[in-house]
C-alpha cells in the first residue's frame, strides 16, 4: 500500500467517524427527551421493544448510543431485563440502515453537489442557533455531509488499492473469513463504531479489493465489535446492567458463529434474493442485504429462546445486595393457607425492619462517608419492601380467618413506616457535612438526639424482650421531649447570635426534624409489629398491653 493510499484510507475513515459523531450528537440533542420517553413507553412488548430499538438506532445512526441508554435505564430501574433485551436486538437490526445509506446514497453522491453544501449549510445553521434544537439539527446536517464525504474518499481509495492488487487475492476461504472477522472486530472495537467497519467493508467490496464473502465475514466481526461499548459501560454498573450487556454479547456471538459456519450457504441465499429484480444486485448492495438478513436471522432465532435466556441471565451476576433483597420467608404456595402466610409475612417484615434500623443506626452513630452504604441499603430495603407489599396485597384478596385482616393491616402500616424511615434517612444524609458549621451547643444537642435514637434502634434489635407496648410508648414520648429540647437549644443559640448565617439555623432545624421523623417511624413500626404479633400468636384474644391504644396516635 502506497503512502497516498494509506493517507486516503485514514483520512476517509476519519471524515466518516467525525460525520457519524456529529450526526449522532446532533440528533440526540434535537430529539431532547424523546429517547427517554420512547424507551419508557414503547417497550412493554417484544414487538414494541424491537421497533423502538430499530427506530432509535436508525434515527441516531448509533447502536452504541441506544445500547448504552438501555443499560442506563435498566441501571436506574426504569426498564426490566426483559424489555431491554428486545431494545438491544432491535438496535442490531437498526444499525444495518447505515449500510443501506452508504450503498444507496454514499456511493452515488456527488461531493460538490451534495456533501460539501450540506457541510456548509449545516455549520451556518449551527453557528446562528447555538444551544437550540435547530442548531443541533444543523450539526447533524454537517455530520451527514462529512459522512458522505468520508464514504466517497474511502471508495476512491479502495478502488486505487484494488487496481494494484492481484485479482482473487482476498477471494475467500474459511480461515481467511475468520481473519476478516477479527479485522472487523478490531476496527469496530478501536473506533467504537460498527459503522466504520461496515463502511470499510462496503468500500473494499465495491472497489473490488475483497470478495463479497470476505466482506460478509468482516460484517460479522463488526457486529461482534459493537458489544465492546456495552461491556465497557457496565464495568462498575449494577448486576442488572451487566445482564443486559451479556444478552447483547450472547446475541451477537451466537448469530455470528452460526452465520460464519454456514456463510457460503447464507451468501447463496442472499445472492438469490438480490437477483430477484427488487433492486440492482451490485456487490455492495448484496453485502448490505447480508448485514440486514444476518441480524434479522438473529432476532428470529432468539424469538424462541429469549425467555430462557432471560431466566438464565437473572440467575447470573447476583450481587450480595440483590441476594439480600430477595424474600426468604414469602412462600407463594402458602398464600392459600392464610394462617401460615401471615406469620411468614411478619417474619419477612421483621427482616426488612432489621435492614432499615441497622442502616439508620450506623448512620446516626457515624454519619461521615456513609452515603454509598446508605444508598445500597436503601436499594435493598426498597426492593424487599416491594415484595412484601405485593405479597400482602395478594393475601388481602383472599378470605382470611378472624383476626388476620387486622394483623395484615398492622403489617401494611409498619411497612409504610419503614419506607418512611428510609426516605427520611436519605434526606438526613444531605446534612452530614452541614453539621460542622453549627454552633457548639446546637451541634451537641443534635448529636445527643442522634445518639439516643441510635441506641434505641440497636436496643430494639438486641433486646427484643423489652419491646412491649408500654416501653415503646415511653420511648415515643422520650424522643418527642428530646426533639423539643434540641429545638429549643438551636433557637437559643440563634437568639445569642451564635449562627454565622441564618441558613445554618434552617439546616439545624431541618436535621433535628428529620431525626424526629425517623424516630417516629421506627417506634410506630415497632408498635405495629407488636400488635400484629399479638394477633398472630393469639388471634382470639385482643392485645393485652398498651400498644393498641398508643398505636394510632400521631399517625
C-alpha positions in Angstrom: 0.0 0.0 0.0 1.4 3.4 -1.0 1.6 6.4 1.3 -1.1 8.1 -0.8 -3.4 5.1 -0.3 -2.7 5.0 3.5 -3.4 8.7 3.9 -6.6 8.4 1.8 -7.8 5.4 4.0 -7.0 7.2 7.3 -8.5 10.5 6.1 -11.6 8.9 4.7 -12.2 6.9 7.8 -11.6 10.0 10.0 -14.1 12.0 8.0 -16.6 9.2 8.2 -16.2 8.9 12.0 -16.4 12.6 12.6 -19.5 12.8 10.4 -21.1 9.9 12.4 -20.3 11.5 15.7 -21.8 14.9 14.6 -24.9 13.2 13.3 -25.4 11.2 16.5 -24.8 14.0 18.9 -26.8 16.5 16.9 -29.8 14.2 16.6 -29.7 13.2 20.3 -29.8 16.9 21.3 -32.5 17.7 18.8 -34.6 14.7 20.0 -34.4 16.0 23.6 -36.3 13.7 26.0 -37.8 11.7 23.1 -35.2 8.9 23.6 -36.2 8.5 27.3 -39.9 8.8 26.6 -39.8 6.2 23.8 -37.8 3.7 25.8 -40.1 4.1 28.8 -43.4 3.9 26.9 -42.7 1.7 23.9 -41.0 -1.3 25.4 -43.9 -3.2 27.1 -43.9 -6.0 24.5 -41.4 -7.8 22.3 -42.7 -6.1 19.1 -42.6 -2.6 20.6 -39.1 -3.2 22.1 -37.8 -4.3 18.7 -39.5 -1.4 16.9 -38.2 1.2 19.4 -34.6 -0.3 19.3 -34.7 -0.3 15.5 -36.2 3.1 15.1 -33.9 4.9 17.5 -30.8 3.3 16.1 -31.9 4.1 12.5 -32.5 7.7 13.6 -29.4 8.2 15.7 -27.2 6.1 13.4 -25.6 4.6 16.5 -26.4 1.3 18.1 -23.9 2.0 20.8 -25.9 5.1 21.9 -29.1 3.1 22.1 -27.3 0.1 23.9 -25.7 2.4 26.5 -29.1 4.2 27.0 -30.9 0.9 27.5 -28.2 -0.2 30.0 -28.6 3.1 31.8 -32.3 2.7 32.1 -32.0 -0.8 33.5 -29.4 0.5 35.9 -31.9 3.1 37.1 -34.7 0.6 37.3 -36.7 2.2 34.5 -36.6 -0.8 32.3 -36.6 -4.5 33.1 -34.2 -7.0 31.6 -37.0 -8.5 29.5 -37.7 -5.1 28.0 -34.1 -4.1 27.4 -33.0 -7.2 25.6 -35.6 -6.6 22.8 -34.4 -3.0 22.5 -30.9 -4.3 22.1 -32.0 -6.9 19.5 -33.9 -4.2 17.6 -30.9 -1.9 17.7 -28.8 -4.6 16.0 -31.2 -4.5 13.0 -31.4 -0.7 13.1 -27.7 -0.4 12.7 -27.9 -2.1 9.3 -29.5 1.1 8.0 -26.1 2.7 7.9 -25.0 0.2 5.2 -28.1 1.0 3.1 -27.4 4.7 3.4 -23.8 4.1 2.2 -24.9 1.9 -0.7 -27.9 3.9 -1.9 -26.6 7.5 -1.3 -23.0 7.4 -0.2 -21.6 5.6 -3.3 -23.7 7.7 -5.7 -23.3 11.1 -4.1 -21.7 14.0 -6.0 -19.4 15.6 -3.4 -19.5 19.0 -5.0 -23.3 18.9 -5.5 -24.5 17.4 -2.2 -21.8 16.7 0.5 -20.0 20.0 0.6 -23.1 22.1 0.5 -24.5 20.1 3.4 -21.4 20.7 5.4 -21.5 24.4 4.8 -25.3 24.8 5.3 -25.2 22.7 8.5 -22.5 24.9 10.0 -24.3 28.1 9.1 -27.4 26.8 11.0 -25.2 25.6 13.9 -23.5 28.9 14.3 -26.6 31.0 14.0 -28.6 29.0 16.6 -26.2 27.6 19.2 -27.6 25.7 22.1 -31.0 25.1 20.4 -32.7 22.2 18.7 -32.3 24.0 15.3 -28.6 24.4 15.9 -28.4 20.6 16.8 -30.1 19.8 13.5 -27.5 22.0 11.7 -24.8 19.9 13.5 -26.4 16.7 12.3 -26.6 18.1 8.7 -22.9 18.9 8.8 -22.4 15.3 10.1 -24.3 13.9 7.1 -22.1 15.9 4.7 -18.9 14.7 6.3 -20.3 11.1 6.4 -20.9 11.1 2.7 -17.5 12.9 2.0 -15.7 10.2 4.0 -17.6 7.4 2.2 -16.6 8.9 -1.2 -12.9 9.1 -0.1 -12.9 5.5 1.2 -14.5 4.2 -2.1 -12.0 6.1 -4.2 -9.1 4.9 -2.1 -10.1 1.2 -2.2 -10.6 1.4 -6.0 -7.0 2.7 -6.2 -5.7 -0.1 -3.9 -7.6 -2.8 -5.8 -6.1 -1.7 -9.1 -2.6 -2.7 -7.8 -3.7 -6.0 -6.2 -3.9 -9.3 -7.9 -7.5 -10.3 -8.6 -8.6 -13.0 -6.2 -6.0 -12.2 -3.5 -8.9 -11.8 -1.0 -11.4 -14.1 -2.6 -12.5 -16.2 0.4 -11.9 -19.4 2.3 -12.8 -20.3 5.9 -9.5 -19.3 7.5 -9.5 -16.0 5.6 -13.1 -15.4 6.7 -12.0 -15.9 10.3 -9.2 -13.5 9.8 -11.5 -10.8 8.4 -14.0 -11.5 11.3 -11.1 -10.5 13.6 -10.3 -7.4 11.4 -14.0 -6.3 11.6 -14.0 -6.8 15.3 -10.7 -4.9 15.8 -11.7 -1.9 13.7 -15.1 -1.7 15.5 -13.6 -2.0 19.0 -10.9 0.6 18.3 -13.3 3.1 16.5 -16.2 2.3 19.0 -18.4 2.3 15.9 -19.5 -0.7 13.8 -20.5 1.8 11.1 -16.8 2.3 10.5 -16.1 -1.4 9.8 -19.3 -1.6 7.6 -18.2 1.4 5.6 -14.7 0.0 5.1 -16.1 -3.5 4.1 -18.6 -1.9 1.7 -16.0 0.3 0.1 -13.5 -2.6 -0.2 -16.1 -4.8 -1.8 -17.4 -2.1 -4.1 -13.8 -1.3 -5.1 -13.1 -4.9 -5.9 -10.4 -5.3 -3.2 -12.1 -8.2 -1.4 -14.8 -10.7 -2.3 -18.4 -10.5 -1.1 -18.0 -13.5 1.3 -14.9 -11.9 2.8 -16.7 -8.7 3.2 -19.6 -10.6 4.9 -17.0 -12.1 7.4 -15.9 -8.5 8.2 -19.5 -7.5 8.8 -19.9 -10.4 11.3 -16.8 -9.2 13.1 -18.2 -5.6 13.2 -21.3 -7.0 14.8 -19.2 -8.7 17.5 -17.2 -5.5 18.0 -20.3 -3.5 18.9 -20.5 -5.4 22.2 -17.3 -3.8 23.4 -19.0 -0.5 24.1 -21.7 -2.1 26.2 -19.2 -4.3 28.1 -17.1 -1.2 28.9 -20.2 0.7 30.1 -21.0 -2.0 32.7 -17.6 -2.4 34.3 -18.8 -0.7 37.5 -22.6 -0.9 36.9 -25.3 -2.9 38.7 -25.9 -6.6 38.2 -29.0 -5.8 36.0 -26.9 -3.7 33.7 -24.3 -6.5 33.4 -27.1 -8.9 32.4 -28.2 -6.5 29.6 -24.6 -6.3 28.3 -24.3 -10.1 28.5 -27.5 -10.5 26.5 -26.0 -8.3 23.8 -22.8 -10.3 23.7 -24.7 -13.7 23.6 -27.0 -12.5 20.8 -24.1 -11.2 18.6 -21.8 -14.1 19.4 -24.4 -16.8 18.7 -25.7 -15.3 15.5 -22.2 -14.5 14.3 -20.9 -18.1 15.0 -23.9 -19.6 13.2 -23.6 -17.2 10.2 -19.8 -17.9 9.9 -20.3 -21.7 9.9 -22.9 -21.5 7.2 -21.5 -18.5 5.4 -21.3 -20.0 1.9 -24.9 -21.2 2.0 -26.1 -17.9 3.7 -24.4 -15.9 0.9 -26.0 -18.1 -1.7 -29.5 -17.4 -0.3 -28.6 -13.6 -0.1 -27.4 -13.7 -3.7 -30.6 -15.4 -4.8 -32.8 -12.8 -3.1 -30.6 -10.0 -4.5 -31.1 -11.4 -8.0 -34.9 -11.3 -7.7 -35.0 -7.9 -9.6 -36.1 -6.0 -6.5 -33.0 -3.8 -6.8 -29.7 -3.6 -8.6 -27.6 -6.6 -7.3 -24.2 -4.9 -7.1 -21.6 -6.3 -4.7 -22.1 -3.6 -2.1 -25.8 -4.0 -2.2 -25.5 -7.7 -1.7 -23.3 -7.1 1.3 -25.8 -4.6 2.8 -28.6 -7.1 2.3 -26.5 -9.8 4.1 -26.0 -7.4 7.0 -29.7 -6.9 7.4 -30.7 -10.5 6.9 -28.0 -11.7 9.2 -29.4 -9.6 12.1 -33.0 -10.4 11.2 -32.0 -14.1 11.4 -30.7 -13.5 14.9 -33.9 -11.9 16.0 -36.0 -14.8 14.6 -33.7 -17.3 16.3 -33.8 -15.6 19.7 -37.6 -15.0 19.5 -38.0 -18.6 20.6 -35.3 -18.8 23.2 -35.4 -15.2 24.7 -37.4 -16.2 27.8 -35.0 -19.0 28.7 -32.1 -16.6 28.1 -33.6 -14.0 30.4 -34.3 -16.6 33.2 -30.7 -17.8 32.8 -29.3 -14.3 33.0 -31.4 -13.4 36.0 -29.5 -16.2 37.9 -26.2 -14.7 36.9 -24.2 -11.7 38.2 -26.2 -11.8 41.5 -24.7 -9.3 43.9 -24.8 -9.5 47.7 -27.4 -6.7 47.8 -29.6 -8.5 45.3 -29.4 -11.7 47.2 -30.4 -9.9 50.4 -33.3 -8.1 48.7 -34.9 -11.4 47.7 -37.6 -12.6 50.1 -36.6 -15.5 52.3 -40.0 -16.3 54.0 -42.6 -15.5 51.4 -43.6 -18.8 50.0 -46.2 -18.4 47.2 -47.6 -21.9 47.9 -48.7 -20.6 51.4 -50.9 -17.9 50.0 -53.8 -20.4 50.1 -53.2 -21.0 53.8 -53.5 -17.5 55.4 -52.9 -18.8 58.9 -49.3 -19.7 57.7 -48.8 -17.0 55.2 -49.4 -14.1 57.6 -46.8 -15.3 60.1 -44.3 -15.7 57.2 -45.1 -12.2 56.0 -44.5 -10.9 59.6 -41.1 -12.7 59.6 -40.1 -11.0 56.3 -41.2 -7.6 57.6 -39.1 -8.1 60.7 -36.1 -8.8 58.4 -36.9 -5.6 56.4 -37.1 -3.8 59.7 -33.7 -5.1 60.7 -32.2 -3.8 57.4 -33.7 -0.4 57.9 -32.9 0.1 61.5 -29.3 -1.2 61.1 -28.7 1.3 58.3 -30.2 4.1 60.3 -28.3 3.2 63.5 -25.0 3.0 61.6 -25.6 6.4 60.0 -26.7 8.1 63.2 -23.7 6.8 65.1 -21.2 7.9 62.4 -22.6 10.0 59.5 -19.3 10.6 57.8 -18.6 8.8 54.5 -21.8 6.7 54.7 -23.5 7.9 51.5 -22.6 4.8 49.4 -23.6 2.4 52.2 -26.9 4.1 52.8 -27.7 4.1 49.0 -27.0 0.3 48.8 -29.1 -0.5 51.9 -31.9 1.8 50.7 -32.0 -0.2 47.4 -32.1 -3.5 49.3 -34.9 -2.2 51.5 -36.9 -0.7 48.6 -36.8 -4.0 46.6 -37.7 -6.1 49.6 -40.4 -3.7 50.6 -42.0 -4.1 47.1 -42.0 -7.9 47.5 -43.6 -7.6 51.0 -46.2 -5.2 49.7 -47.1 -7.4 46.7 -47.4 -10.5 48.9 -49.6 -8.6 51.4 -51.8 -7.3 48.6 -52.3 -10.8 47.2 -53.2 -12.0 50.7 -55.7 -9.2 51.3 -57.8 -10.5 48.4 -58.1 -13.9 50.0 -60.7 -15.0 52.6 -58.9 -14.5 55.9 -59.8 -16.1 59.2 -61.0 -13.8 62.1 -58.2 -11.5 63.4 -55.9 -11.9 60.4 -57.3 -8.9 58.5 -56.3 -6.7 61.5 -52.8 -8.3 61.6 -52.4 -7.6 57.9 -53.5 -4.0 58.4 -50.8 -3.6 61.1 -48.2 -5.2 58.8 -49.0 -2.8 55.9 -48.8 0.2 58.3 -45.5 -1.0 59.6 -44.3 -1.3 56.0 -45.3 2.3 55.4 -43.3 3.4 58.4 -40.2 1.5 57.3 -40.4 3.1 53.9 -40.8 6.5 55.5 -37.8 5.9 57.7 -35.6 5.1 54.7 -36.9 8.2 52.9 -36.1 10.4 55.8 -32.7 8.8 56.3 -31.8 9.7 52.7 -32.9 13.2 53.4 -30.8 13.3 56.5 -27.7 12.4 54.5 -27.7 15.8 52.9 -26.8 17.4 56.2 -23.8 15.2 57.0 -21.3 17.9 56.2 -23.5 20.8 57.3 -23.3 19.8 61.0 -19.7 21.1 61.3 -20.9 24.6 60.6 -23.3 24.7 63.6 -22.5 26.4 66.9 -21.1 24.0 69.5 -24.2 24.0 71.8 -26.6 23.4 68.9 -24.4 20.7 67.5 -24.1 18.9 70.8 -27.9 18.8 71.2 -28.3 17.2 67.7 -25.5 14.7 68.4 -27.1 13.7 71.7 -30.5 13.3 69.9 -29.0 11.2 67.2 -27.1 9.0 69.7 -30.3 8.4 71.7 -32.1 7.2 68.6 -29.2 5.0 67.5 -29.2 3.4 71.0 -32.9 2.7 70.7 -32.5 1.1 67.3 -29.7 -1.2 68.5 -31.5 -2.0 71.7 -34.8 -2.8 69.9 -33.0 -5.4 67.9 -30.8 -7.0 70.6 -33.3 -6.7 73.5 -36.5 -7.7 71.7 -38.0 -8.8 75.1 -38.2 -5.2 76.1 -40.1 -4.2 73.0 -43.6 -4.3 74.6 -46.2 -1.6 74.2 -45.5 0.3 77.3 -41.8 0.6 76.7 -42.4 1.7 73.1 -45.0 4.3 74.2 -42.5 5.6 76.7 -39.8 5.8 74.1 -42.1 7.8 71.7 -42.7 10.4 74.5 -39.0 10.5 75.3 -38.0 11.2 71.7 -40.6 13.9 71.4 -39.3 15.5 74.6 -35.7 15.3 73.3 -36.8 16.9 70.0 -38.3 19.8 71.8 -35.2 20.2 73.9 -32.9 20.0 70.9 -35.1 22.6 69.0 -35.0 24.9 72.0 -31.2 24.6 72.1 -30.9 25.6 68.5 -33.3 28.5 68.8 -31.4 29.7 72.0 -28.1 29.6 70.0 -29.7 31.6 67.3 -31.0 34.2 69.7 -27.5 34.6 71.1 -26.2 35.2 67.6 -24.1 32.1 67.5 -25.0 31.2 63.9 -22.7 32.8 61.3 -25.5 32.6 58.7 -29.3 32.2 59.1 -29.2 29.4 56.5 -27.3 27.3 59.1 -30.1 27.8 61.5 -32.5 26.3 58.9 -30.1 23.4 58.4 -30.0 22.6 62.1 -33.8 22.8 62.5 -34.3 20.6 59.4 -31.8 18.0 60.7 -33.4 17.8 64.1 -36.8 17.4 62.4 -35.5 14.5 60.2 -34.1 12.7 63.2 -37.5 13.2 64.9 -39.3 11.7 61.9 -37.0 8.7 61.8 -37.7 8.1 65.5 -41.4 8.4 64.9 -41.3 5.9 62.0 -39.1 3.4 64.0 -41.3 3.5 67.1 -44.6 3.3 65.2 -43.3 0.4 63.0 -42.3 -1.5 66.2 -45.7 -0.9 67.7 -47.5 -2.2 64.6 -45.3 -5.2 64.6 -46.0 -5.8 68.2 -49.7 -5.6 67.6 -49.6 -7.9 64.6 -47.5 -10.4 66.6 -50.2 -10.4 69.4 -52.9 -11.2 66.9 -50.9 -13.9 65.1 -49.9 -15.7 68.3 -53.2 -15.4 70.0 -55.8 -14.5 67.3 -58.8 -14.9 69.6 -57.5 -12.5 72.2 -57.0 -8.8 71.9 -53.6 -7.2 72.6 -53.0 -7.2 76.4 -50.7 -4.2 76.8 -51.0 -0.5 75.9 -49.7 -0.9 72.3 -53.1 -0.8 70.7 -54.1 2.3 72.5 -50.9 4.1 71.6 -50.6 2.8 68.1 -52.9 5.2 66.3 -51.7 8.4 68.0 -49.8 10.8 65.8 -50.1 8.6 62.7 
